[in-house]
Amino acid sequence: MKGPFVSKNFEKTLFDLIVYMKGVGEKVQKTRLKRNKMPRSHVFRIASFLENWFNARGDEGYCYLIEKTKTKKEEDTLKLGILSLDPRPITKQVLDYAFGAVHMSGTLEPLEAYSDIIGIKNPAFKVFPSPFSPSNIKGIVTKGVTTKGTHRNEEMYKKITLKAIDVIHSVPANVGIFCSSYEVVDGLLNSGIALMSDKPIFTERRNMDSRENDMLVSDFKHHSGREGAVLLGVMGGRNAEGGDYPGNEMNTVIIVGVPYARPTPRIEAQINYYQKVFFGKGKYYGYYLPAHRKLSQAAGRAHRLLSDKALIVFLDERVANKFVSKDIPKWIRDSLEYVPDSEQILKEKIKVFFENHIDRFKS
């Protein structure tokens, strides 16, 4: 907000307006509390947003955005936003004053990138062996399919759909299908996946509120003791990252695509910032790595308990590329097998895995 077109008088006027709006918003909150209502205030929220905007002016670690988006009713609208490009001002408030810190997750790798991005000084890395038995994990990457933009067409969607159906019909219980975007979800639906599946399909929709989503997932899980069901959603969504599906609640995960983001101003700002801060690693840290982490998070949904035995099928041949696979957690990467573009071979690999655990899936 600094520049020849922003005067000091304007800054003072804006600051005074923010203070006034926060005061009005606080009065609204107190009034609602006295009436035993939730202390909501739209005025207070707007004032808080403007305060953050005001305080971040001139800081290269923030990006200011006006984005075209859609409402819950699918109507076009504009959204004003401020995006933090750097988590370190927050994380360093803790890390700089701690003698030591233990960071644990199955998807922290590559560790050097993680320590750079959150600002760990002089890190000591230790990767422990996976607690999951290798016999309980099977990863398959199928050749001949991809959601890469230049190959994304009706014919490819039909081919991906047929492979997904082969998997659905070959496994004993619940299946999760996580796609790289809602566009890919629509591509599978338009190719008839719901009509061809012998299991009911529960589809995560754009702008679905938390209550609707909770009901969707609950209904999906209830089918685990019956004929099984399919949960169809997106990588990076709440069901692919926040949900747990132990046991037969999900014993197969199908990953469709690699969730590389569209080149929006938001993404470009993140890449450019990391390019400056991390000396040439901008596109890897700001574009490729976030997508690979989303893919890994979704792939791990079916392995939550040590006793879980589950299949992970990647329906995108790009996962066979070392550039992608090196960022997948080792406990998944070690189980990967690359199979040719063959319906018979894919079905046979699935059959062998589940026959080895037939008692588990009958219970």
C-alpha positions as CSV (number, residue, x, y, z in Angstrom):
1,M,0.0,0.0,0.0
2,K,3.0,2.3,-0.2
3,G,3.5,4.3,-3.4
4,P,3.0,7.7,-5.0
5,F,-0.7,7.2,-5.1
6,V,-1.1,6.4,-1.3
7,S,-0.6,9.4,0.9
8,K,0.1,9.5,4.6
9,N,-3.3,11.2,5.1
10,F,-4.9,8.2,3.4
11,E,-3.1,5.8,5.7
12,K,-4.2,7.6,8.8
13,T,-7.8,7.8,7.5
14,L,-7.8,4.0,6.8
15,F,-6.3,3.3,10.2
16,D,-8.9,5.4,11.9
17,L,-11.7,3.7,10.0
18,I,-10.3,0.2,11.0
19,V,-10.3,1.3,14.7
20,Y,-13.8,2.6,14.4
21,M,-15.1,-0.5,12.6
22,K,-13.5,-2.8,15.2
23,G,-15.2,-0.9,18.0
24,V,-18.6,-1.2,16.3
25,G,-18.0,-4.9,15.7
26,E,-17.1,-5.5,19.3
27,K,-20.3,-3.8,20.5
28,V,-22.3,-6.1,18.2
29,Q,-20.5,-9.1,19.6
30,K,-21.2,-8.1,23.2
31,T,-24.8,-7.5,22.4
32,R,-25.2,-10.9,20.8
33,L,-23.5,-12.6,23.8
34,K,-25.9,-10.9,26.2
35,R,-28.8,-12.4,24.1
36,N,-27.1,-15.9,24.3
37,K,-26.3,-15.8,20.6
38,M,-23.0,-16.6,18.8
39,P,-20.8,-13.4,19.0
40,R,-20.7,-13.0,15.2
41,S,-20.1,-9.6,13.6
42,H,-19.5,-9.1,9.9
43,V,-18.2,-5.6,10.6
44,F,-15.6,-7.0,13.0
45,R,-14.4,-9.5,10.5
46,I,-14.1,-6.9,7.8
47,A,-12.2,-4.6,10.1
48,S,-9.8,-7.5,11.1
49,F,-9.2,-8.2,7.5
50,L,-8.4,-4.6,6.7
51,E,-6.1,-4.4,9.8
52,N,-4.1,-7.4,8.5
53,W,-4.0,-5.8,5.1
54,F,-2.8,-2.5,6.6
55,N,-0.1,-4.1,8.8
56,A,1.3,-6.1,5.9
57,R,1.8,-3.2,3.6
58,G,5.2,-3.1,2.0
59,D,6.0,-6.7,3.2
60,E,7.2,-8.9,0.3
61,G,6.0,-11.9,2.3
62,Y,2.4,-11.1,1.5
63,C,0.5,-11.0,-1.8
64,Y,-2.7,-8.9,-2.4
65,L,-5.3,-10.5,-4.6
66,I,-8.6,-9.8,-6.3
67,E,-9.9,-13.2,-7.5
68,K,-12.8,-14.2,-9.5
69,T,-14.6,-17.0,-7.7
70,K,-18.1,-18.5,-7.2
71,T,-20.6,-18.4,-4.4
72,K,-22.2,-21.5,-2.9
73,K,-25.0,-20.9,-5.5
74,E,-22.4,-21.1,-8.3
75,E,-22.8,-17.4,-9.0
76,D,-19.8,-15.4,-10.2
77,T,-18.3,-13.0,-7.7
78,L,-15.0,-11.2,-6.8
79,K,-13.0,-11.9,-3.7
80,L,-10.4,-9.5,-2.1
81,G,-7.7,-11.4,-0.3
82,I,-4.3,-11.2,1.3
83,L,-2.0,-14.2,1.1
84,S,0.9,-15.0,3.4
85,L,3.7,-16.4,1.3
86,D,6.0,-17.4,4.2
87,P,5.1,-19.4,7.4
88,R,8.4,-18.6,9.1
89,P,7.3,-15.4,10.9
90,I,4.8,-17.6,12.8
91,T,6.9,-20.8,13.2
92,K,10.1,-19.0,14.2
93,Q,8.3,-17.4,17.2
94,V,8.3,-20.9,18.7
95,L,11.3,-22.5,17.0
96,D,13.8,-19.7,17.8
97,Y,13.1,-20.0,21.5
98,A,13.0,-23.8,21.8
99,F,16.0,-25.9,22.8
100,G,14.7,-28.6,20.5
101,A,11.6,-29.6,18.6
102,V,10.4,-33.0,17.4
103,H,8.4,-32.9,14.1
104,M,6.6,-36.1,13.2
105,S,4.5,-37.0,10.2
106,G,4.5,-39.5,7.4
107,T,4.6,-36.8,4.7
108,L,7.5,-34.5,5.8
109,E,9.9,-35.7,3.2
110,P,11.9,-34.2,1.6
111,L,13.2,-33.0,4.9
112,E,15.5,-30.3,3.6
113,A,12.6,-28.6,1.9
114,Y,10.5,-28.9,5.0
115,S,13.1,-27.4,7.3
116,D,13.7,-24.5,4.8
117,I,10.1,-23.6,4.5
118,I,9.2,-23.5,8.2
119,G,12.6,-22.1,9.2
120,I,14.4,-24.7,11.3
121,K,18.0,-23.7,12.1
122,N,20.7,-26.4,12.0
123,P,18.2,-29.3,11.8
124,A,19.2,-32.9,12.6
125,F,17.2,-35.4,10.5
126,K,16.2,-38.9,11.5
127,V,13.9,-41.0,9.4
128,F,12.5,-44.1,11.2
129,P,11.4,-47.3,9.5
130,S,7.7,-47.5,8.8
131,P,5.7,-49.4,11.5
132,F,3.5,-50.9,8.7
133,S,4.4,-54.4,7.6
134,P,5.5,-54.4,3.9
135,S,3.1,-57.2,3.3
136,N,0.1,-54.9,4.3
137,I,0.9,-52.3,1.6
138,K,0.7,-52.7,-2.2
139,G,1.2,-49.7,-4.5
140,I,0.6,-50.0,-8.2
141,V,1.3,-47.4,-10.9
142,T,-0.4,-48.1,-14.2
143,K,1.1,-47.1,-17.5
144,G,-1.0,-45.6,-20.3
145,V,-3.1,-43.1,-18.4
146,T,-2.5,-39.6,-17.3
147,T,-4.4,-36.4,-16.5
148,K,-1.7,-34.2,-18.0
149,G,-3.3,-31.3,-19.7
150,T,-2.1,-32.2,-23.2
151,H,-3.6,-35.7,-22.9
152,R,-6.8,-34.7,-21.0
153,N,-9.7,-35.5,-23.3
154,E,-12.9,-37.6,-23.5
155,E,-11.0,-40.7,-24.7
156,M,-8.5,-40.5,-21.8
157,Y,-11.2,-40.0,-19.2
158,K,-13.0,-43.1,-20.5
159,K,-9.8,-45.1,-20.3
160,I,-9.1,-43.9,-16.7
161,T,-12.7,-44.7,-15.8
162,L,-12.5,-48.2,-17.1
163,K,-9.3,-48.9,-15.1
164,A,-11.0,-47.4,-12.0
165,I,-13.9,-49.8,-12.6
166,D,-11.6,-52.7,-12.9
167,V,-10.2,-51.9,-9.5
168,I,-13.6,-51.3,-7.9
169,H,-14.9,-54.6,-9.1
170,S,-11.8,-56.5,-8.0
171,V,-11.6,-55.3,-4.3
172,P,-13.6,-56.5,-1.4
173,A,-14.8,-53.4,0.5
174,N,-14.7,-49.6,0.4
175,V,-12.7,-47.6,-2.2
176,G,-11.6,-44.0,-2.1
177,I,-11.0,-42.3,-5.4
178,F,-9.1,-39.0,-5.0
179,C,-8.7,-36.9,-8.2
180,S,-6.3,-34.0,-9.0
181,S,-9.2,-31.6,-9.4
182,Y,-13.0,-31.3,-9.6
183,E,-12.6,-31.1,-13.4
184,V,-11.2,-34.6,-13.3
185,V,-14.1,-35.8,-10.9
186,D,-16.5,-34.4,-13.5
187,G,-14.6,-36.2,-16.3
188,L,-15.1,-39.6,-14.5
189,L,-18.7,-38.9,-13.8
190,N,-19.3,-37.9,-17.5
191,S,-17.6,-41.1,-18.6
192,G,-20.2,-43.1,-16.6
193,I,-18.3,-44.3,-13.6
194,A,-21.4,-44.2,-11.4
195,L,-23.4,-46.2,-13.9
196,M,-20.7,-48.9,-14.4
197,S,-19.8,-49.3,-10.7
198,D,-21.2,-52.3,-8.8
199,K,-20.8,-50.2,-5.6
200,P,-22.7,-47.0,-4.7
201,I,-20.6,-43.9,-5.3
202,F,-20.6,-41.0,-2.8
203,T,-19.4,-37.8,-4.5
204,E,-17.8,-34.8,-2.8
205,R,-19.1,-31.7,-4.4
206,R,-17.7,-28.2,-4.8
207,N,-18.7,-25.8,-2.0
208,M,-20.2,-28.7,0.1
209,D,-20.6,-27.5,3.7
210,S,-19.1,-29.5,6.6
211,R,-22.5,-30.9,7.7
212,E,-23.3,-32.2,4.2
213,N,-19.8,-33.7,3.9
214,D,-19.9,-35.4,7.3
215,M,-23.2,-37.0,6.3
216,L,-21.7,-38.1,3.0
217,V,-18.7,-39.7,4.6
218,S,-20.8,-41.4,7.4
219,D,-23.0,-43.0,4.7
220,F,-20.0,-44.1,2.8
221,K,-18.4,-45.7,5.9
222,H,-21.6,-47.6,6.8
223,H,-21.2,-49.6,3.6
224,S,-17.9,-51.1,4.8
225,G,-19.7,-54.0,6.4
226,R,-21.9,-54.6,3.3
227,E,-21.1,-54.7,-0.4
228,G,-18.7,-51.8,-0.1
229,A,-18.9,-48.3,-1.6
230,V,-16.8,-45.6,-3.4
231,L,-15.9,-42.2,-2.0
232,L,-15.1,-39.9,-5.0
233,G,-13.3,-36.6,-4.1
234,V,-10.3,-34.5,-4.7
235,M,-6.7,-34.5,-3.4
236,G,-6.1,-31.6,-1.0
237,G,-9.8,-31.7,0.1
238,R,-11.0,-32.5,3.6
239,N,-11.7,-36.1,2.8
240,A,-8.3,-36.7,1.3
241,E,-6.3,-35.1,4.1
242,G,-8.4,-34.8,7.3
243,G,-10.3,-38.0,7.2
244,D,-9.4,-41.4,8.6
245,Y,-10.7,-44.7,7.2
246,P,-9.3,-47.6,9.2
247,G,-10.0,-51.2,8.5
248,N,-12.7,-51.9,5.8
249,E,-13.8,-48.3,5.9
250,M,-11.3,-47.9,3.0
251,N,-9.1,-50.8,1.9
252,T,-8.3,-49.4,-1.5
253,V,-7.2,-45.9,-2.6
254,I,-7.2,-44.9,-6.2
255,I,-5.2,-41.8,-7.1
256,V,-6.2,-40.1,-10.4
257,G,-3.7,-37.6,-11.6
258,V,-1.1,-35.4,-10.0
259,P,-2.6,-32.3,-8.4
260,Y,-0.5,-29.6,-10.0
261,A,-2.3,-26.2,-9.5
262,R,-3.3,-24.0,-12.4
263,P,-0.9,-21.1,-12.9
264,T,-3.0,-18.5,-11.1
265,P,-1.6,-15.1,-9.7
266,R,-1.6,-16.8,-6.2
267,I,0.6,-19.6,-7.4
268,E,2.9,-17.3,-9.4
269,A,3.3,-15.1,-6.4
270,Q,4.3,-18.1,-4.2
271,I,6.8,-19.3,-6.8
272,N,8.4,-15.9,-7.3
273,Y,8.7,-15.4,-3.6
274,Y,10.4,-18.7,-3.0
275,Q,12.6,-18.1,-6.0
276,K,14.1,-15.1,-4.2
277,V,14.2,-16.5,-0.7
278,F,15.5,-20.0,-1.5
279,F,17.8,-19.2,-4.4
280,G,16.3,-20.9,-7.5
281,K,14.1,-23.4,-5.8
282,G,10.9,-21.4,-6.3
283,K,9.0,-23.6,-8.7
284,Y,9.9,-26.8,-6.8
285,Y,9.0,-25.5,-3.4
286,G,6.0,-23.4,-4.5
287,Y,4.5,-25.6,-7.2
288,Y,5.7,-29.2,-7.6
289,L,6.3,-30.1,-3.9
290,P,2.8,-29.0,-2.6
291,A,1.2,-31.2,-5.3
292,H,3.4,-34.2,-4.4
293,R,2.5,-33.8,-0.7
294,K,-1.2,-33.7,-1.5
295,L,-0.8,-36.9,-3.5
296,S,1.0,-38.5,-0.6
297,Q,-1.6,-37.4,1.9
298,A,-4.4,-38.9,-0.2
299,A,-2.5,-42.1,-0.8
300,G,-2.1,-42.8,2.9
301,R,-5.8,-42.5,3.8
302,A,-6.3,-46.3,4.0
303,H,-3.3,-47.0,6.3
304,R,-4.2,-45.5,9.7
305,L,-3.8,-48.6,12.0
306,L,-0.9,-51.0,12.2
307,S,-3.3,-53.8,11.2
308,D,-4.6,-52.0,8.1
309,K,-4.0,-53.8,4.9
310,A,-4.7,-51.7,1.8
311,L,-4.1,-51.3,-1.9
312,I,-3.0,-48.0,-3.4
313,V,-3.4,-47.6,-7.2
314,F,-2.0,-44.6,-9.0
315,L,-3.8,-44.0,-12.3
316,D,-1.3,-41.6,-13.8
317,E,2.0,-42.8,-15.4
318,R,3.8,-39.7,-14.2
319,V,4.1,-41.2,-10.7
320,A,6.6,-43.7,-12.3
321,N,8.8,-40.7,-13.0
322,K,11.5,-40.3,-10.3
323,F,10.8,-36.6,-10.1
324,V,7.4,-37.4,-8.6
325,S,8.1,-40.7,-6.8
326,K,11.1,-39.4,-4.8
327,D,8.7,-37.2,-2.9
328,I,6.3,-40.0,-2.0
329,P,6.9,-41.3,1.5
330,K,9.3,-44.2,1.6
331,W,6.8,-46.6,3.1
332,I,4.6,-46.2,0.0
333,R,7.5,-45.8,-2.4
334,D,9.1,-49.1,-1.4
335,S,5.8,-51.0,-2.2
336,L,5.4,-49.5,-5.7
337,E,5.1,-51.7,-8.7
338,Y,4.8,-50.4,-12.3
339,V,2.5,-52.4,-14.5
340,P,1.9,-52.1,-18.2
341,D,-1.3,-50.8,-19.8
342,S,-3.1,-54.2,-19.4
343,E,-6.5,-54.9,-17.8
344,Q,-5.5,-58.5,-17.2
345,I,-2.2,-57.7,-15.4
346,L,-3.8,-55.1,-13.2
347,K,-6.6,-57.4,-12.1
348,E,-4.1,-60.2,-11.4
349,K,-1.9,-58.0,-9.2
350,I,-5.0,-56.9,-7.2
351,K,-6.3,-60.5,-6.9
352,V,-3.0,-61.8,-5.5
353,F,-2.8,-59.0,-2.9
354,F,-6.3,-59.5,-1.6
355,E,-6.1,-63.3,-1.7
356,N,-3.1,-63.1,0.7
357,H,-5.3,-61.3,3.2
358,I,-8.6,-63.0,2.5
359,D,-9.3,-63.7,6.1
360,R,-8.9,-60.1,7.1
361,F,-11.5,-58.9,4.6
362,K,-14.0,-61.5,5.4
363,S,-14.2,-60.3,9.0
